[in-house]
């Protein structure tokens, strides 16, 4: 089960923290490719075990989804930071003018 959590950091630490999240996600992606690719190819080419290959591909896709979710979280952090740094005109004026 995945949980949504909140993180509070100093503004000057944002880039470093974000970079750590990105490196961790990319590391998982590299490790996943290194672990899964050769095994799936061996099942297909050498053993022609398509059922096992299909199962491995499904597991790979689940792990990729987890990495994609992490990257989506990172994107959300960046978008939130950009919103903070560049507020819209309405946000700087408080509330909208009511007619």
C-alpha positions in Angstrom: 0.0 0.0 0.0 1.3 3.5 -0.9 0.8 6.4 1.5 0.7 10.1 0.6 2.9 12.0 3.1 3.8 15.6 3.6 7.4 16.9 3.9 8.5 20.2 5.2 12.0 21.4 4.4 13.9 24.7 4.2 13.6 26.4 0.8 17.4 26.4 0.4 17.4 22.6 0.8 14.7 22.0 -1.9 17.0 21.3 -4.8 19.2 18.9 -2.8 16.2 17.0 -1.5 14.6 16.9 -4.9 17.8 15.7 -6.5 18.0 12.8 -4.0 14.5 11.7 -4.9 15.3 11.8 -8.6 18.6 9.8 -8.1 16.7 7.2 -6.0 14.0 6.8 -8.7 16.6 6.6 -11.5 18.6 4.1 -9.5 15.6 1.9 -9.1 14.9 2.1 -12.8 18.5 1.1 -13.7 18.5 -1.8 -11.3 15.1 -3.0 -12.6 16.4 -2.9 -16.2 19.5 -4.8 -15.2 17.7 -7.4 -13.2 14.6 -7.9 -15.4 15.8 -7.5 -19.0 18.3 -10.3 -19.3 16.0 -12.8 -17.4 13.0 -12.0 -19.6 15.0 -12.3 -22.8 16.4 -15.6 -21.7 12.9 -17.0 -21.0 11.8 -15.9 -24.5 14.9 -16.7 -26.6 16.5 -19.7 -24.9 13.6 -21.5 -23.2 10.6 -20.2 -25.2 8.8 -20.1 -21.8 6.3 -17.5 -22.8 4.1 -18.0 -19.7 7.0 -17.3 -17.4 8.0 -14.4 -19.6 4.5 -13.0 -19.4 4.5 -13.3 -15.6 7.9 -11.6 -15.4 6.7 -8.8 -17.7 3.6 -8.3 -15.4 5.9 -8.0 -12.4 8.2 -5.6 -14.2 5.2 -3.4 -15.2 4.1 -3.3 -11.5 7.5 -2.1 -10.5 7.6 0.4 -13.3 4.3 1.7 -12.1 5.8 2.3 -8.7 8.7 4.2 -10.1 6.3 6.2 -12.3 4.3 7.1 -9.3 7.4 8.3 -7.5 8.3 10.4 -10.6 4.8 11.8 -10.6 5.2 12.8 -6.9 8.5 14.5 -7.8 6.7 16.4 -10.6 4.1 17.5 -8.1 6.8 18.8 -5.8 8.3 20.8 -8.6 4.9 22.2 -9.7 4.2 23.2 -6.1 7.5 24.9 -5.8 7.0 26.8 -9.1 3.5 27.8 -7.9 5.1 29.1 -4.7 7.8 31.0 -6.6 5.5 32.4 -9.3 2.1 33.0 -7.8 -0.7 33.9 -10.2 -2.2 37.4 -10.3 -5.3 36.2 -8.4 -3.1 34.7 -5.6 -1.2 37.9 -5.2 -4.4 40.0 -5.0 -6.0 37.7 -2.4 -9.5 36.9 -3.7 -11.1 37.5 -7.1 -13.1 40.7 -7.6 -16.8 39.9 -7.2 -19.3 41.7 -9.5 
